[in-house]
């Protein structure tokens, strides 16, 4: 329960696969053929979600990083009604009993995670989950991460170690093999896209604007009733990807809990090794 892995992913509200947004590829066809394209809402809004789990199968409350044009923290704003679509995540983590834990938010100009935002996330979102932590046997916490920004910040590593948190950065270009959360994001993103397509179609069928505002991100991630079309989304994407069963399977797939050599036997690891040797 004191070993966890977190990873980030970009979420697009327009059906695109890149974090900067965009429309699906244009398809040319004759007038005698039916149109097969999918209508989506154009959006340039960027955001990042960080999620993960413990080796005991408990999902870590996700963190959403929004983009903003504001240059100063004093002028950054979030709509209050975002809370209507955001539930609590229940778990023990560093406590004796299961409790409701809040989901956290952040904002910066690009809606991404840099050195500063990563440090804020770890201290404000992960550290509070383990109030009993300390740099003594039985109280330490291991945080497995990828090799992204802020992972080798000496000041952050030192301050975390004093609290009993050990940041364990992974080997570059091995996320798909060694990071448990990467296994969770597959079913999560499939369900997220299904919700997005359903919501867009429901609004278009009623001649409503398909534009989806950032405060509705919880609706797409956790499901619920759309306040515009009044349709119920078909999936709880977070549950699809981060249920206790899915989390335990993800740790087993990479050979972390229980400890096995599965990551070394992965076909992906063999391909990555060959690419690195060639380079």
TORKOL-4160 file (C-alpha; in steps of 0.2 Angstrom, whole numbers, padded with zeros to 4 digits, m for minus):
279
<pt num="1" X="0000" Y="0000" Z="0000"/>
<pt num="2" X="0015" Y="0011" Z="0001"/>
<pt num="3" X="0022" Y="0009" Z="m0016"/>
<pt num="4" X="0013" Y="0018" Z="m0030"/>
<pt num="5" X="0015" Y="0023" Z="m0048"/>
<pt num="6" X="0008" Y="0038" Z="m0056"/>
<pt num="7" X="0009" Y="0044" Z="m0074"/>
<pt num="8" X="0001" Y="0058" Z="m0085"/>
<pt num="9" X="m0009" Y="0058" Z="m0100"/>
<pt num="10" X="m0016" Y="0072" Z="m0111"/>
<pt num="11" X="m0035" Y="0074" Z="m0113"/>
<pt num="12" X="m0043" Y="0082" Z="m0129"/>
<pt num="13" X="m0061" Y="0088" Z="m0129"/>
<pt num="14" X="m0062" Y="0088" Z="m0148"/>
<pt num="15" X="m0059" Y="0069" Z="m0151"/>
<pt num="16" X="m0041" Y="0072" Z="m0157"/>
<pt num="17" X="m0026" Y="0062" Z="m0151"/>
<pt num="18" X="m0014" Y="0075" Z="m0149"/>
<pt num="19" X="m0014" Y="0086" Z="m0133"/>
<pt num="20" X="m0014" Y="0102" Z="m0144"/>
<pt num="21" X="m0032" Y="0098" Z="m0151"/>
<pt num="22" X="m0037" Y="0096" Z="m0169"/>
<pt num="23" X="m0050" Y="0089" Z="m0180"/>
<pt num="24" X="m0051" Y="0071" Z="m0186"/>
<pt num="25" X="m0042" Y="0067" Z="m0203"/>
<pt num="26" X="m0052" Y="0074" Z="m0218"/>
<pt num="27" X="m0059" Y="0060" Z="m0229"/>
<pt num="28" X="m0063" Y="0063" Z="m0248"/>
<pt num="29" X="m0077" Y="0053" Z="m0256"/>
<pt num="30" X="m0089" Y="0054" Z="m0270"/>
<pt num="31" X="m0107" Y="0062" Z="m0268"/>
<pt num="32" X="m0115" Y="0045" Z="m0272"/>
<pt num="33" X="m0106" Y="0037" Z="m0256"/>
<pt num="34" X="m0113" Y="0040" Z="m0239"/>
<pt num="35" X="m0102" Y="0051" Z="m0227"/>
<pt num="36" X="m0093" Y="0041" Z="m0214"/>
<pt num="37" X="m0084" Y="0055" Z="m0205"/>
<pt num="38" X="m0087" Y="0058" Z="m0187"/>
<pt num="39" X="m0093" Y="0076" Z="m0182"/>
<pt num="40" X="m0083" Y="0083" Z="m0167"/>
<pt num="41" X="m0082" Y="0100" Z="m0159"/>
<pt num="42" X="m0066" Y="0110" Z="m0163"/>
<pt num="43" X="m0057" Y="0115" Z="m0147"/>
<pt num="44" X="m0039" Y="0121" Z="m0144"/>
<pt num="45" X="m0041" Y="0119" Z="m0125"/>
<pt num="46" X="m0027" Y="0108" Z="m0117"/>
<pt num="47" X="m0027" Y="0099" Z="m0101"/>
<pt num="48" X="m0017" Y="0085" Z="m0093"/>
<pt num="49" X="m0023" Y="0071" Z="m0081"/>
<pt num="50" X="m0011" Y="0062" Z="m0069"/>
<pt num="51" X="m0018" Y="0046" Z="m0061"/>
<pt num="52" X="m0011" Y="0030" Z="m0054"/>
<pt num="53" X="m0013" Y="0016" Z="m0041"/>
<pt num="54" X="m0004" Y="0008" Z="m0027"/>
<pt num="55" X="0003" Y="m0010" Z="m0028"/>
<pt num="56" X="m0012" Y="m0015" Z="m0016"/>
<pt num="57" X="m0024" Y="m0010" Z="m0030"/>
<pt num="58" X="m0030" Y="0007" Z="m0024"/>
<pt num="59" X="m0033" Y="0020" Z="m0037"/>
<pt num="60" X="m0024" Y="0037" Z="m0033"/>
<pt num="61" X="m0036" Y="0052" Z="m0034"/>
<pt num="62" X="m0033" Y="0060" Z="m0051"/>
<pt num="63" X="m0026" Y="0077" Z="m0054"/>
<pt num="64" X="m0032" Y="0089" Z="m0068"/>
<pt num="65" X="m0020" Y="0102" Z="m0075"/>
<pt num="66" X="m0030" Y="0115" Z="m0085"/>
<pt num="67" X="m0023" Y="0128" Z="m0097"/>
<pt num="68" X="m0026" Y="0147" Z="m0094"/>
<pt num="69" X="m0022" Y="0163" Z="m0102"/>
<pt num="70" X="m0019" Y="0171" Z="m0085"/>
<pt num="71" X="m0001" Y="0176" Z="m0081"/>
<pt num="72" X="m0003" Y="0177" Z="m0062"/>
<pt num="73" X="m0009" Y="0165" Z="m0050"/>
<pt num="74" X="m0021" Y="0178" Z="m0042"/>
<pt num="75" X="m0030" Y="0179" Z="m0059"/>
<pt num="76" X="m0032" Y="0161" Z="m0062"/>
<pt num="77" X="m0050" Y="0155" Z="m0061"/>
<pt num="78" X="m0060" Y="0138" Z="m0061"/>
<pt num="79" X="m0079" Y="0137" Z="m0062"/>
<pt num="80" X="m0087" Y="0132" Z="m0046"/>
<pt num="81" X="m0099" Y="0120" Z="m0054"/>
<pt num="82" X="m0085" Y="0109" Z="m0059"/>
<pt num="83" X="m0087" Y="0100" Z="m0043"/>
<pt num="84" X="m0105" Y="0094" Z="m0048"/>
<pt num="85" X="m0096" Y="0081" Z="m0059"/>
<pt num="86" X="m0081" Y="0077" Z="m0048"/>
<pt num="87" X="m0083" Y="0063" Z="m0035"/>
<pt num="88" X="m0072" Y="0059" Z="m0021"/>
<pt num="89" X="m0060" Y="0044" Z="m0022"/>
<pt num="90" X="m0061" Y="0032" Z="m0008"/>
<pt num="91" X="m0046" Y="0023" Z="m0001"/>
<pt num="92" X="m0034" Y="0019" Z="0014"/>
<pt num="93" X="m0017" Y="0024" Z="0008"/>
<pt num="94" X="m0008" Y="0029" Z="0023"/>
<pt num="95" X="m0023" Y="0028" Z="0035"/>
<pt num="96" X="m0031" Y="0014" Z="0045"/>
<pt num="97" X="m0048" Y="0016" Z="0037"/>
<pt num="98" X="m0055" Y="0020" Z="0020"/>
<pt num="99" X="m0059" Y="0038" Z="0018"/>
<pt num="100" X="m0065" Y="0050" Z="0004"/>
<pt num="101" X="m0050" Y="0059" Z="m0004"/>
<pt num="102" X="m0052" Y="0074" Z="m0015"/>
<pt num="103" X="m0047" Y="0076" Z="m0033"/>
<pt num="104" X="m0035" Y="0090" Z="m0036"/>
<pt num="105" X="m0033" Y="0104" Z="m0049"/>
<pt num="106" X="m0019" Y="0115" Z="m0056"/>
<pt num="107" X="m0017" Y="0128" Z="m0070"/>
<pt num="108" X="m0004" Y="0135" Z="m0080"/>
<pt num="109" X="m0002" Y="0143" Z="m0098"/>
<pt num="110" X="0000" Y="0126" Z="m0107"/>
<pt num="111" X="m0010" Y="0114" Z="m0097"/>
<pt num="112" X="0005" Y="0103" Z="m0095"/>
<pt num="113" X="0017" Y="0097" Z="m0082"/>
<pt num="114" X="0034" Y="0105" Z="m0080"/>
<pt num="115" X="0047" Y="0105" Z="m0066"/>
<pt num="116" X="0037" Y="0117" Z="m0055"/>
<pt num="117" X="0020" Y="0109" Z="m0058"/>
<pt num="118" X="0026" Y="0092" Z="m0055"/>
<pt num="119" X="0034" Y="0097" Z="m0038"/>
<pt num="120" X="0017" Y="0105" Z="m0033"/>
<pt num="121" X="0008" Y="0089" Z="m0038"/>
<pt num="122" X="0018" Y="0078" Z="m0028"/>
<pt num="123" X="0018" Y="0089" Z="m0012"/>
<pt num="124" X="0000" Y="0094" Z="m0013"/>
<pt num="125" X="m0009" Y="0079" Z="m0020"/>
<pt num="126" X="0002" Y="0063" Z="m0015"/>
<pt num="127" X="0010" Y="0068" Z="0001"/>
<pt num="128" X="m0007" Y="0071" Z="0010"/>
<pt num="129" X="m0012" Y="0053" Z="0006"/>
<pt num="130" X="0000" Y="0047" Z="0018"/>
<pt num="131" X="m0001" Y="0057" Z="0034"/>
<pt num="132" X="0009" Y="0044" Z="0044"/>
<pt num="133" X="0024" Y="0045" Z="0032"/>
<pt num="134" X="0042" Y="0047" Z="0039"/>
<pt num="135" X="0059" Y="0042" Z="0035"/>
<pt num="136" X="0060" Y="0027" Z="0046"/>
<pt num="137" X="0057" Y="0009" Z="0042"/>
<pt num="138" X="0038" Y="0004" Z="0039"/>
<pt num="139" X="0033" Y="0022" Z="0036"/>
<pt num="140" X="0042" Y="0026" Z="0019"/>
<pt num="141" X="0033" Y="0028" Z="0003"/>
<pt num="142" X="0040" Y="0024" Z="m0014"/>
<pt num="143" X="0033" Y="0034" Z="m0029"/>
<pt num="144" X="0037" Y="0026" Z="m0046"/>
<pt num="145" X="0037" Y="0039" Z="m0060"/>
<pt num="146" X="0043" Y="0040" Z="m0078"/>
<pt num="147" X="0058" Y="0051" Z="m0084"/>
<pt num="148" X="0048" Y="0067" Z="m0087"/>
<pt num="149" X="0051" Y="0084" Z="m0081"/>
<pt num="150" X="0055" Y="0087" Z="m0062"/>
<pt num="151" X="0059" Y="0069" Z="m0058"/>
<pt num="152" X="0078" Y="0073" Z="m0055"/>
<pt num="153" X="0075" Y="0090" Z="m0046"/>
<pt num="154" X="0088" Y="0088" Z="m0032"/>
<pt num="155" X="0079" Y="0100" Z="m0020"/>
<pt num="156" X="0062" Y="0091" Z="m0023"/>
<pt num="157" X="0070" Y="0074" Z="m0020"/>
<pt num="158" X="0079" Y="0080" Z="m0004"/>
<pt num="159" X="0063" Y="0088" Z="0003"/>
<pt num="160" X="0053" Y="0072" Z="0000"/>
<pt num="161" X="0066" Y="0061" Z="0008"/>
<pt num="162" X="0064" Y="0070" Z="0024"/>
<pt num="163" X="0046" Y="0067" Z="0024"/>
<pt num="164" X="0049" Y="0048" Z="0020"/>
<pt num="165" X="0045" Y="0049" Z="0001"/>
<pt num="166" X="0057" Y="0041" Z="m0011"/>
<pt num="167" X="0054" Y="0046" Z="m0029"/>
<pt num="168" X="0059" Y="0032" Z="m0041"/>
<pt num="169" X="0061" Y="0038" Z="m0059"/>
<pt num="170" X="0060" Y="0025" Z="m0073"/>
<pt num="171" X="0071" Y="0022" Z="m0088"/>
<pt num="172" X="0068" Y="0033" Z="m0103"/>
<pt num="173" X="0057" Y="0025" Z="m0117"/>
<pt num="174" X="0051" Y="0011" Z="m0106"/>
<pt num="175" X="0035" Y="0017" Z="m0100"/>
<pt num="176" X="0024" Y="0005" Z="m0109"/>
<pt num="177" X="0034" Y="m0010" Z="m0101"/>
<pt num="178" X="0038" Y="m0004" Z="m0084"/>
<pt num="179" X="0025" Y="0009" Z="m0079"/>
<pt num="180" X="0009" Y="0001" Z="m0072"/>
<pt num="181" X="m0002" Y="0016" Z="m0075"/>
<pt num="182" X="0002" Y="0015" Z="m0094"/>
<pt num="183" X="m0008" Y="m0002" Z="m0093"/>
<pt num="184" X="m0023" Y="0007" Z="m0085"/>
<pt num="185" X="m0024" Y="0021" Z="m0098"/>
<pt num="186" X="m0029" Y="0009" Z="m0112"/>
<pt num="187" X="m0046" Y="0005" Z="m0106"/>
<pt num="188" X="m0048" Y="0022" Z="m0098"/>
<pt num="189" X="m0045" Y="0031" Z="m0115"/>
<pt num="190" X="m0056" Y="0019" Z="m0124"/>
<pt num="191" X="m0071" Y="0023" Z="m0112"/>
<pt num="192" X="m0066" Y="0042" Z="m0112"/>
<pt num="193" X="m0067" Y="0043" Z="m0131"/>
<pt num="194" X="m0084" Y="0033" Z="m0131"/>
<pt num="195" X="m0091" Y="0046" Z="m0119"/>
<pt num="196" X="m0085" Y="0060" Z="m0129"/>
<pt num="197" X="m0092" Y="0053" Z="m0146"/>
<pt num="198" X="m0109" Y="0049" Z="m0137"/>
<pt num="199" X="m0110" Y="0067" Z="m0130"/>
<pt num="200" X="m0106" Y="0075" Z="m0146"/>
<pt num="201" X="m0118" Y="0065" Z="m0156"/>
<pt num="202" X="m0132" Y="0068" Z="m0143"/>
<pt num="203" X="m0130" Y="0087" Z="m0144"/>
<pt num="204" X="m0129" Y="0087" Z="m0163"/>
<pt num="205" X="m0145" Y="0076" Z="m0164"/>
<pt num="206" X="m0154" Y="0090" Z="m0154"/>
<pt num="207" X="m0146" Y="0104" Z="m0165"/>
<pt num="208" X="m0136" Y="0110" Z="m0150"/>
<pt num="209" X="m0118" Y="0116" Z="m0150"/>
<pt num="210" X="m0106" Y="0101" Z="m0148"/>
<pt num="211" X="m0093" Y="0112" Z="m0139"/>
<pt num="212" X="m0088" Y="0105" Z="m0122"/>
<pt num="213" X="m0082" Y="0117" Z="m0109"/>
<pt num="214" X="m0067" Y="0112" Z="m0098"/>
<pt num="215" X="m0078" Y="0112" Z="m0082"/>
<pt num="216" X="m0087" Y="0096" Z="m0089"/>
<pt num="217" X="m0071" Y="0086" Z="m0089"/>
<pt num="218" X="m0078" Y="0076" Z="m0074"/>
<pt num="219" X="m0093" Y="0071" Z="m0084"/>
<pt num="220" X="m0082" Y="0063" Z="m0097"/>
<pt num="221" X="m0071" Y="0055" Z="m0085"/>
<pt num="222" X="m0083" Y="0049" Z="m0072"/>
<pt num="223" X="m0099" Y="0048" Z="m0082"/>
<pt num="224" X="m0116" Y="0056" Z="m0077"/>
<pt num="225" X="m0130" Y="0067" Z="m0085"/>
<pt num="226" X="m0126" Y="0080" Z="m0097"/>
<pt num="227" X="m0134" Y="0097" Z="m0091"/>
<pt num="228" X="m0136" Y="0102" Z="m0110"/>
<pt num="229" X="m0143" Y="0087" Z="m0118"/>
<pt num="230" X="m0149" Y="0078" Z="m0102"/>
<pt num="231" X="m0142" Y="0062" Z="m0109"/>
<pt num="232" X="m0133" Y="0050" Z="m0097"/>
<pt num="233" X="m0116" Y="0045" Z="m0103"/>
<pt num="234" X="m0113" Y="0026" Z="m0105"/>
<pt num="235" X="m0097" Y="0024" Z="m0096"/>
<pt num="236" X="m0087" Y="0028" Z="m0080"/>
<pt num="237" X="m0071" Y="0029" Z="m0089"/>
<pt num="238" X="m0061" Y="0031" Z="m0073"/>
<pt num="239" X="m0069" Y="0015" Z="m0066"/>
<pt num="240" X="m0066" Y="0006" Z="m0082"/>
<pt num="241" X="m0047" Y="0010" Z="m0081"/>
<pt num="242" X="m0044" Y="0011" Z="m0063"/>
<pt num="243" X="m0055" Y="m0001" Z="m0054"/>
<pt num="244" X="m0046" Y="m0012" Z="m0040"/>
<pt num="245" X="m0046" Y="m0027" Z="m0052"/>
<pt num="246" X="m0038" Y="m0017" Z="m0066"/>
<pt num="247" X="m0025" Y="m0009" Z="m0055"/>
<pt num="248" X="m0020" Y="m0026" Z="m0048"/>
<pt num="249" X="m0019" Y="m0033" Z="m0066"/>
<pt num="250" X="m0008" Y="m0018" Z="m0071"/>
<pt num="251" X="0005" Y="m0021" Z="m0057"/>
<pt num="252" X="0005" Y="m0040" Z="m0062"/>
<pt num="253" X="0008" Y="m0036" Z="m0080"/>
<pt num="254" X="0024" Y="m0027" Z="m0078"/>
<pt num="255" X="0030" Y="m0040" Z="m0065"/>
<pt num="256" X="0030" Y="m0028" Z="m0050"/>
<pt num="257" X="0017" Y="m0035" Z="m0038"/>
<pt num="258" X="0021" Y="m0050" Z="m0037"/>
<pt num="259" X="0039" Y="m0048" Z="m0042"/>
<pt num="260" X="0042" Y="m0057" Z="m0059"/>
<pt num="261" X="0053" Y="m0055" Z="m0074"/>
<pt num="262" X="0037" Y="m0051" Z="m0085"/>
<pt num="263" X="0044" Y="m0034" Z="m0090"/>
<pt num="264" X="0060" Y="m0042" Z="m0097"/>
<pt num="265" X="0050" Y="m0054" Z="m0107"/>
<pt num="266" X="0039" Y="m0041" Z="m0115"/>
<pt num="267" X="0040" Y="m0040" Z="m0134"/>
<pt num="268" X="0040" Y="m0021" Z="m0132"/>
<pt num="269" X="0055" Y="m0021" Z="m0121"/>
<pt num="270" X="0065" Y="m0031" Z="m0134"/>
<pt num="271" X="0060" Y="m0019" Z="m0148"/>
<pt num="272" X="0065" Y="m0004" Z="m0137"/>
<pt num="273" X="0082" Y="m0012" Z="m0132"/>
<pt num="274" X="0086" Y="m0015" Z="m0150"/>
<pt num="275" X="0081" Y="0003" Z="m0155"/>
<pt num="276" X="0093" Y="0010" Z="m0141"/>
<pt num="277" X="0107" Y="m0002" Z="m0146"/>
<pt num="278" X="0105" Y="0004" Z="m0164"/>
<pt num="279" X="0105" Y="0022" Z="m0159"/>
